[in-house]
Amino acid sequence: MQDNLKEIIRALWSKQLPFIAYRFPGEEEAKIVVQRETAVQTFSLDKIESVNGFVIAPFISASTNRAFLLYPNYIYNQFASLKEIEKLPSVKLADGSKPENKVWTKDAYLKKANDLIRDLKNNKLKKVVLSRVIEKNMATEIDPGQMYSMMNKKFHHSFNYIFYLPRVGSWMGATPEVFFRIKGDEAETVALAGTKHIDNINWTFKERHEQAIVTDFISYQLEQLGVANYTKSGQKTVKAGQLAHLSTKFSIPLAELESKTAKLIKLMQPTPAVC
């Protein structure tokens, strides 16, 4: 049914409706959430326990305290009828509504890299990953359905997603990292850091130290909230595609997080594993 999923994503993409398609780790079936209105709302992360929909929080939400909320007006799985999808209204966005890419030149990137290297040497920072957007013209038109299908085939044990938000942008990714999960009477989060190729899994002090930074960060945030009754298990090796990572799992009784869940999510977004 991958071909059907490809066609669903192609159809939604062409209609320019806000949507996300996602698949949980180890599962075969993808789910699709579609919003009827093109205007994408934002909300305060303080209210995250009361909202209904799919939350997309960019890194800047750590300072703005705002995240995007995609309303679940329509919910499908990858076996949905393509004819039903095609009945959804198409949207014609006004010219000039395309999102602006924050492109860095190579010189600007190298200057920032040198600043960060200096801060690392002066112990102002312990761990940092610096990335930049490189703008390229595609040789052929992007086929989002095909790209997402290929990613699902390649990465089976990760959370795979593709979303489109009008006037905001689109993104596709696969991550093995559990940010926050509530299951029954327990909550869970994961410290995931340290990377090796699966053909050479020989963990050194460097990777274990990188992983410990993330683990210590999460422990500190829990203790700041007065949450002491939690357990840690790890470090375990987690494979994701051609890479392996070190993982430490935090298990927290849900009763410990009463009236604190939103605060914890805010404190952890984004964790040092991705910041």
N, C-alpha and C positions, 0 to 999 in steps of 0.2 A: 504493500500500500504506500510505499515511498513515492510512487509516481503521483498518487492522489494528493499527498501532502505537498509535493512540488507545485501542483496546479492550484491548490488552495492559496499558497503563499503568493504565487504569481498574480492570482486574481485580486487578493487583498492589496497587494503592492500597487497594482494598476489603479485600484479604486481610491487610493490615497486615504483610506480610513485608518485611524490609530489601531494598531493590533500588536499582539505578541504571540509567538508560537514558542513553546518550551517543552522540554522532555526531562524528566527526572533521571538521576543516575541508575543505570541497570535496567531501565524500562524500555519497552519497544514503542509504546504509544505516545505520541505528542499531543498536547492540548493547545487550543487556540482561543484567545480572548480578543474580542473585537469591541471597540467603542463606537457608538452611533454618531456622536458629535465630533467634529474635527478639533474643537478647542480642547487642549489638554490642561486639566486643572492641576494646581499644586496645593499642597496642604502642609501643615506644620507637623514635623516628626513627633511632637509631643502628643499628637492625636492618633498615632499609628495603630493603637489597639482598637480604635473605634471605626476605622475606615474599612470599606469593602471594595476590593479591586486588586489590581496588580501594581505594586509600588516599584518605581524606578528612581533610585537615588544616586545622582552623580556625586563625585568626590566633593564638589563645592558645597553640597548640602551640610557638610560638617561645620561650615561657617555660616551658611544662610538659614539652616534649620528647616529648609523646604525641600520637598521631594515631589515628583510627578505621580499622579494617580490615574491609571487607565481603568475606566469603569467597565465592568463586565456585562455590557448590554447583550452581547451574544457570546455563547461559550460552545465550542465545537471540539471534536477530536479529529484525528487525521483521516478517519473513515467517513467523515461527513460528506453529504452529497454536494458535488461541485455546483450543481444547478441551484442549490439553496444558497451557496455563497455568492453566486453570480446575480442573485436577486437583490442583494444588498445595494444600497445607493452608491453611486460614484460621486467623487468630490473633485471639483475643479478649484485648486488653490490659486489665489491671486499672484500675479508676477511679483517677484522680489521677496517672496515669503520663504525662500530657501534658507536653511540655517548656515551660519558663518563658521567655517572651520578655523580654529585657532592655530594657524600654521606658524611654526618657528623656522627661521633660517638656520643653516648649519652653524654660522658664526654665533648667533644668539644662543644656540644649544651648547656650543663649546664653552662660551663664557659662563653660562649657568653651571655647567659641569665643573669648571675650574673653581667656581665659588663654593660648590658643595664639597669638592675634594679638600679645599682649605678648611671648611667647617668640620669635616671628618678628622683631619689631622689635629685640629684644635679641640677635639672631643665635644664639639657642640652638637654633633649628630653621631649616631651609632650605626644606622642603617638607612639607606635611601635608594630608591630606584627612580631614575630620571628618564622620562620618555618624551617624545615629540611627535606631532602630526606632520607627515610628509604628503603633500598634495601631488597627485599624479593623474594624468588623463588616461582613462582605460582604453585599451586597444579595441575592445569589444564591449557591448552593453552588458551590464551585470545581470545575471539571472539569479535572483535571491532564492528562489525555490530550489534550484540546482545546488547552490552553495550550501544551503542549510541541510539538504539531504546528504551531501558529501560529508559534512561535518558529523552528522549523526552516525554515519557508517564508520567513520574513523575513530570517534570518541564515544565509547559506549558507557563508560563509568564516570561520566561527568554530567553536570547540569548544562544542557545545551539550549540556547535561545536565540531568537532573532526578533527584533521589534522595530516598529516604525512609529514615530510621533511627529505629526505635521508641525512644521516651523521649529522643531527641536532637533530632529535628526534620527538616524537609524543606527543600529548596532547589532553585531552578531558575536557570540562568544561561547566558549565551553570552559566550565570551571569545576574542579573537584572540591572546592572549598565550601563548607557549610557555614553560612554566616550566622544563622539563628534558626533553630527548629524547636517547635513545641509538639511533644508526643505524649499523650496521656497526662500524667501528673509530673512530667519532667521536661526541662528545657535543655537544649544542647547547643554548644558552639564549638568551633575548632580553631586551633592555632596551626596554620599550615605554612611552612616556610622551609627553605633549604631545598636545593634542586640538583638532581643528577640525571644523566641519561640512563635509561633502564639497562643498557648493556654494561654500565660501569657504576654499580651501586656500592660505593665504598665511602661511607659517611666519615667526614673529617671534622675536626674541631670547628672549622669555619661554618659548615652547614648547621652543626648542632648549636653553635652560638647564635646564628641567625634565627633558628627556630625558637631558641630560648627567649630572644627579645620579644617575639610575638606572644609567647606563653606568659611571660612576665607582665606584658602590657594588659592582657585580658585579666590576669589575676589581680592586678592593681585596680582595674576598673570595677571589678566585683567587690573588692574590699572597700573601695570608695563609697559604694552604695550600701555597705553594711551587710553584704552577702558573704557569710563565712562557711556555710554548710554546702560545700560543693566538692566534687571529686575530679581528679585529673587522671587520665590514662594515656600512656604513650612514653616515649616517642615511638611511633609506628611508621613503617614505610607504606606510602600510598602511591599507587601507580596511576598515571593519567596520560594516555597516549604513549609517546616515546619518552616521557619524563617520569621521574619518581620524586616524591616530596616527603619530608618528615611531618608527622601529624601528632598533635596532642589533643585529645577530646576532653571537653569540660561537660560534666553532667551536673545539673542544678535542679533541686526540687522546686517545682513551680510555686509552691507556697512561699519560698524564699524571695520570689520576685513579685509578690503582690504589690501593685502600685509602682513597680520599679522597672517593668519590662521596657517601656518606651525610653526611659532614661538610659538603660543599658544599651539599647540599640543605638541611641544617639552617641553614646560614649565610644562605641566600637566602630562607628562608620566614619572613615574607613580604617581598618586595622593596619598595623605596620606591614602585614603580608602583602598589601596592595598599595600602600601609601609611599 
